[in-house]
């Protein structure tokens, strides 16, 4: 009886089929999806671009998907139902239409998912012809934007709540480079849970724009949604800072869980 000998090209074809089938069988379903709302252009573009690049890598490493949108008017109940966490990447709390506001409020108040905000998310007041969104001000501790260090400054941040999940693996104090440190008309502390503060005496260069007790990372525990706000988010150098990436990574994984 003659034995059939498979030609090399046939063997290669079989291997390709098996490998392709295997990759489909063992492909992981994403653990969750994150919606990233970005502000594009302007002085924060470098930070946003660097943050998006890092987010893509972090999402791949931690098996979740991100969707990026550049305007809040795309937001409604149907869209948000697909996502376990919203990442407000420097998008301001104005230009939102009523539909997007209503959907966002329900998402946060009812705990339909989590939220992480950066920097420009607390540009609260009357800007570009838009009124202040009072609900968002309350969400952030009842504050109104007052001033900022336009020339940027590096500073030391001190952790207050070392046990918070966002601070896992984070030292008790760390340096943040080249940021605009926002100040507000009042301290959000009475209305939020402060996780970390900036030591204004460490500003380099020295600045007279100060608040005294100056929270820079906090969460509003009155909301059902897991949420955390980072005041930092101006310069692309921030995304090169390991401790910042650790905190944001912790925040995403924590906020995405109900």
Secondary structure, DSSP 8 states (H G I E B T S, - for coil): -------HHHHHHHHHHHHHHHHHHH----S-EEEEEE--SGGGHHHHHHHHHHHHHHHHHTT-EEEEES-GGG--HHHHTT-SEEEEEB--S-S--HHHHHHHHHHHHTTSSEEEEEGGGG--S-BTTB---HHHHHHTTS--EEE--TT-EEEEEEES-TTSGGGTT--SEEEEEEE---EESS-GGGGSEEEEEEEEEEEES--S---SS-EEEEE-TTSSS-EEEES--SSGGGGG-HHHHHHHHHHHHHHT--
